[in-house]
Structures are given as structure tokens and as C-alpha cells.
């Protein structure tokens, strides 16, 4: 049995495009700043929202902590929380 040569380029595709890497680095930097300033806690499952919409403005007065669902809704996206709310509503209606 011959050992197959690894394709490191193909294995690293999941890391994303240059733009995705830039955005991820910005999110990580923002989280790190919020941790250092005591705005967020590590592993709390929250999102950091920039009040003025500028991700480069990391002034503590511009940052608020939101749960993931609220943050996604604020930006107009749909998420798994919408499905959970719908299922709970249906369940409550069936019980009545």
C-alpha cells in the first residue's frame, strides 16, 4: 500500500477567500477589544453590535452586546431563532 501525498492547498480551501479572512479577522479583533474592555465575556455566546454601523469604530460607547438572534434580526437576516419561535407558537396554539 502506497502512502498518498497530501494536498495541502485543497485542505485549506475551507479557510475562505481573502475577503472572508479579512472580515473574520475584523470580527476576532472586535471581540478581543470587547473582552479587554470588559464589554463581553469569553464564551458567552453573544454578538458585538456597532451602534453606528462602522465595524472599525471600537469606541466602548459604540459597542453593545446582543444575543445572536437579536443581532441577526437587527441586520435583517433570518436565522434558526425564527424557526424556533414559529415552532413554539404552533405548539402553544395546538395546546389551546
FENVENUR-V81117 format. One record per run of one state. SS is the DSSP state (@ for helix, = for strand, . for the rest). FROM is the first residue (numbers start at 1). LEN is the number of residues. If there is no record, write none. Layout:
ss: <SS SS>
from: <FROM FROM>
len: <LEN LEN>
This chain:
ss: <. @ . @ . @ . = . @ = @ . @ .>
from: <1 8 12 13 16 18 37 46 51 60 63 68 75 80 96>
len: <7 4 1 3 2 19 9 5 9 3 5 7 5 16 1>
